[in-house]
Amino acid sequence: MPTPQPEPERYTDREDAGRQLAAALQPRLAGVRPLILALPRGGVPVAGVIADAFGAPLDVVLVRKVGVPQYPELAMGAIASIGGTIETVRNAEVLAGVRDAETVFSAVAERERAELLRREQLYRQDMGPLLVEGETVVLVDDGVATGATMLAGVAALRKAGVARIIAAAPVFLGSGAQVVSERVDEVVSPWLAPNLPAVGSAYETFGQVPDEEVRRLLHEARGRSLGP
């Protein structure tokens, strides 16, 4: 796990954050051509800068939480799209408290799978997915709070056979870096901020990223061998 550093100045925007994160990744990726995978939507502009810096392919890991019906913020698990394959991750602790857990989980997961596939088509359009088996992957978001979304992506990447996972974000809040570090090979971040109230607080400009921007960045990366 990274050692906390003196608090830096706020990032100007996601592109500025991507440049600083790329610099922090440089010594960890010497001699390696990684795959850069982003968590949409906010992670994509950050990851796009990193992919440019390393001349690396860029793709997305789409994650949907599978929430308890009465308490949708409480995750029974998650589904993630990795390399065109849907992977399912279950939270055994939460499922233990759900009556008829497998039936409930299957019903909610099916609805979330439909949304996942809709977004997959929206973002990817005619581009094939990257093949991740045996690769070094940098999994990027624009910031990590609890780490739940990133961990779902990590679990799916492990099931897909990735050789090495580096979790990278411009800022980790609270215990997010510690939580994520237990499931990945390395955590890289210029800013560990246990007392920052929200990811957006690390940025001067932190607007919503439109779907059109996600599509544009992925299509620009096609020249770096995104899909067939």
N, C-alpha and C positions, 0 to 999 in steps of 0.2 A: 504493500500500500504506500502511496506517495506520502512524503513528509509535508505537513502544512507549511506554507510559505507566507511571508508578509503579504497583507492584503493589497492586491494591485488596484490600479485605476479601473473603472468600469470599461467594458468593451464598447466601442462605438456602435457596432451592429454585429450581426452574425458573420459577416465576411471578415471583419477585423478579428473576431474570435477565432475564426477558422485559420487565419494566418498565424496567430499566436499558438494555437493548438498544433498546427503543422510543425512549427519550430520545436515545440516540446516533444513531438513524436520522432523528430529526425534521428537522434542518437539511438532510439529503440529499433529503428527500421533500417539500419545501415546494411546495405547489400541485399535487402529484401524488397520485392515488389508485391505489396499487399493488395488485398481487395478492400475497398472502402465501402462499408455498408452503413446506410443512414436510417435513423428512425424518423419517419415523416410525422409532421411536415417540417417542424422547426429544425430538425437535425440535417436536413438536406442541403441548405445553403452553406452550413459549416462544413459538411462532408465534401461538398463540391470544391471548395477551396483546397482542402487537403488532397483530394484526388488530383487536382491540377498540379499541386506542389510535388507529388510523387510520380506523376505520369501514370496513375493507377486507374483501374476500372472503378466505376461507381454504380451502386445499386441500392435498393431499399429493402429493409426488413419490416414488413407490415405486421403489427401486433394488435390484437383485440382482446380486451379483458372479458372473461366469462364470469359475470357477476351473479351473486345470489339474487333470485327474483325479487324478494322483498327488500333487499339491501344491495342495490346494484353496484355500489362502490366497494363492496366486500367481494374480493375475487376468489371464486372457486378454482380458478386457473386462467389460462390464456391460450389463444391460438395464434400462431405466427406463420407467415409465408416465407419460406427460405428456398431460394433456388427453384421457385415454381412449385414446391411441395408444401402442403399444409402440415404443420407439426402441432401437436396438442400437449400442453403442460398442465398438470393437475396440482392443486394445492390440497394435499391430504389432510392437513389440519383443519381447514375450513370445511371440506367435504364431510369430515367426520361429524359435524354438527348439522348437516342437511338431511332431512328425511327423504328417502328414496333418491339418494344422491346421484346415482348413475343416470336415472331417467331425467332428473332435473338438469343435470350437467349437459346431457346430450341435446336436450331441447334448446337450452340457451346457446350452446356452442354452435348448433346448426344455424341459428339466426345470425350469430356473429360471423360465422364462416361466409354467409351470403354477403355481408357487408365487406368482409375482407376481400372476397373475390371481385366485388364491384370496384373497390379502390385499386386492386391490382390491375384491373383492366384500364381504369382511368389513368393511372400513372404510367403504366408500361406501354400501353397501346400495342404497337407491332414489334416491340423489342423482346427478345428472349432473355431469360434470367441468367445470371452468372452461375457457374458451377463452383461450389464452395468446398467440396470434399478435399481434405488434405491441404487446404490453403491457410495462410496467415491472414486473419481478418481484423480490421479495425472497425469496431462498432461505435458509431458516432451519434450523439444527441447534442442539442444546444444547451443542455443543462440537466442535471440529475438531482431529483429531490429524494423520494423514497427508494428509488432504484427498481421499482416493480416492473415497469415497462422494459427497461434494459435487461433485467434478469429473464423475462420471458423470451426476449430475442436471443439471449445467451443460451438458454436451455434448448431452444430450437436449433441453434447453430451446432451445439454439441451433438444433438441427435443426427444432424446432417453430416457429421464427420469432419468438421473443421479441425485443423491441427493446432492452431494457436489463436487465441482471442485476446485482443487488446481493447479494453473499454475506454473510450476517450470522450471527454466533454470539456468545454471551456470552464465549467464550474460544477462542483458537487456540493450540495447542501447537507447540513446535518451529518448523519452517519452514513449517507449514501455511498461514499467511497469505500467505507469499511464493508458494507453489505455486499456491494458489487465485487470487491476484491476477493471475496471468498469463493467466487464462482468463475473467475477469469484468470488468465495467465498474468495480466498486468493491467493496472489502472494508470492512465496518463491524464493529467489535468494541470493547467497553470494555476488554478485557483481552487483550493479547498476552503469552503466558507461555512463552518458549522453554525454560525449565528446569522447568516443572511436569510431574510424572511421568504424570499421567492427567487426563482431563477431569473425572472425579468429584472430584478434589482441589480443584477450584474451587468446590465446593458443600458446604454443611453437610449437606443432605439430598439424596440422589441415587439414589432407588430406581428400580426398573423401572416403566415406564409401561404400565398394562394396555391391552389392545386396547379394552376398554369405554370407557376415558377418551378414546382417539383417536376412537372413534365419536361419543361425546357432544360433543366439541369441534367436530367437523365438522358435526354436525347443528345445533348452536347457531348456527353461522356461516351456515346456510341463509338466514336473514333478510337476509344481506348479499349475496344473489344468487349463491349457490353452485349452479350448474347450472340447468337448466330446471325 
